[in-house]
């Protein structure tokens, strides 16, 4: 009988955001796939979870997936976690889900933490319909993607790193226009959680006035 593959969300900041079910699953699987075993080790130690850890990240997931599928076929129950949030959402996990689907193996994804939902809710921008676009392309295809997104009438959610945020905001102004409304959230659920809302010019001024740290979620609307 084949095993079960669990996609287990982990806190994006505050460790108390871990669910009871997630802890129980991690305590009972045969082993845990981790994006970074050192980062995950801190979380697992906090909840007294002692299970074998195996690295599963963007640089080895193609090679590692084959072994995971084999183990599942042999009846092992396996969990995948990432450094923060839900596996497969701008983090490793999609390739494994695709392979498990092809192999007709069972999967479960636990409900839990992901950064864009809190940012979208507190943005004050329309959230009845939205497009989650994740990270923009680093170089090739970036302008093409921005042009496509600028035509959207739905609210757009983006992830961005601190060292690229100023450039991204300037590009949003260029492609979306001066009337664009933006909400910037960072350090979600952590001690220094912060959300800034306003026009694109106000957000550019805010971003340039200080050194932003932590992963950033941008919520963008050019339809209001």
GIPE-V133416 format. One line per field, one symbol per residue. ss: DSSP state (2 for helix, 1 for strand, 0 for the rest). A space follows every 50 residues. Layout:
ss=???
This chain:
ss=00011110010000222002222222220011110022222222220000 01111000002222222222222000011110001000000002222222 22000111100000222222220000000111111000000222222222 00001111110222222222222222000011111100000001111112 222222220000000111111000
